[in-house]
Every structure is written in structure tokens, then in C-alpha cells.
Amino acid sequence: MVATIRISAAGGGVWREFNVYLGRDIELFFASTNREEVELRAHLLRLAGVETRVRKEGGRNVWYLGATTDQLAAGGEELRRELAKAVRQAARWVC
């Protein structure tokens, strides 16, 4: 199951949508060949209180960003509220 959340900064002037994968755990994952985009998303997550880092794996030019349940739960109150709302909405589609 996948839910989508929007994280913004600068009074909403800079925002990105993130897919949150809902299974046994809650995981946020993003990959791109555009390192600057991945770094921007990582920065938005850090502003929301989520500790994450950008990494490159293998010999391909693909950059990865991820956050697990515990990392997301450590984020700010607004992020936790939006995650809970996204999970509830996604659950309605399944049921």
C-alpha cells in the first residue's frame, strides 16, 4: 500500500511529494539520477525533524534517500500528524 505526503518549507514555497510505503513498517523511499533533487528532498525531511542521508549505491548514477518508521516517528508533530492522516486515507482504499 502506498500513501503520499507533501512536505514543504519556506512558507510552502518549496515543497515535494513523497511516497510512503505501508507494509509491515512505514518506509519513505526516493531515488533519482538527479542528485540535487535527492539532496533537496533530504533537506526538507531534515527540516521536518527526520534524520536521513543521501547515498549512492553501486556503479550506477542513482542517488537514494530513505527513512524508516523509527526515523519518521522521530520527526516533528506536524509530520507525524500528516503521516497518520495518509495512512488512514490509504487504508480506506484497501478496505
N, C-alpha and C positions, 0 to 999 in steps of 0.2 A: 504494500500500500504506500502511496506517495502523497505527501501534503506539500503545499507551497507556502512559504512565509516571505515577507518583504522586510528587509532591514534597511533603515535609512539613517543618514547623518546630515549635518548642516541644515537642520530645519526641514528635512525632507527633500532638499535639493539634490542630494546624491543618494540613490537607492539601488538595490539589486534584489531580485527574487532568488530564493534558494529552494531547491527541492530537499525535502526531509523524508527520508525513507523509514517507514514504520514497519518493523518486524518484531522480532524478539526484543530488540533495542531500538532506540531512535538514533538515526545517523544522518548527518548532513554531509554531502559529498559534492565536490565540484572539480572538474578537470578541463583544461584548455591548453592549446598551444600558445595562447596569449598570456605570457607571464604577468604583464601589467594588470590585466583583468583579474587574474587569480590573486595578485597582491592586494588590489583594491577590495575584493571581497573579504580577504583575510583581515584587512584593516577595519572594515565595517563590523565584522564579527568581534574583533578585539574591543572596539568601541562599545559593543553590546555586552562586554564582560566575558567573552568566550576566549579562552587561551587556545590558539591554533597556530599552525605554521604552514608555509608553502614548501612543498618538496617536489623534486624531480626524481622520477624513478626510471631506471633502465637507460638505454641509449637513445630513446625517442625524445623529441622535443615537446613533451607533455608535462604540464605542471599540475599538481594535485593539492587540494585543500580538503580537509575533513574534520569533523567534530563528532564525538560520540555522546551518548546520553549524559554521562557524568560531566563532560565539558559544557554541554548545552545547559544542564541544570545549574551549573555554577554561574551562568550568565545573569544579567540583570533581571529585575522583576518584570519589566515590560516584555522582554524576550520570552521568559517562561510563560507569561500570560498568552502571548501570541502562539507559542508552540502548543499549549494546551488547547487553544481555540482551533488551530489547524488539525490537531489530532481528532478532536470531536467532529469536525466537519468531514474529515476523511473517513471516519468510522461510519458516518451516516451513509456514505456512498456504498460501503461494503454490506451493510445490514439491510 
